[in-house]
Amino acid sequence: MELEGSTLVIRRIHVKLSLECAPEQRETAQRVHGFYAQNCPVYRSIHPQIAVTTEVAFR
């Protein structure tokens, strides 16, 4: 959040994805992580007005 005049506005969102999957599925999960945002209605509604970054971590 940043202050713009006297109003708080959202400039950036960082999403941390925590996935639990079999080791042989990790490559597929990382590949999907690379393109899923373009098919996400929320991402497409707010981007590029709000910068969205993501990271994936495996448990």
Buried (B, 14 or more C-beta within 10 A) or exposed (E): EEEEEEEEEEEEBEEEEEBEEEEEEEEEBEEEBEEEBEEEEEBEEBBEEEEBEBEBEEE
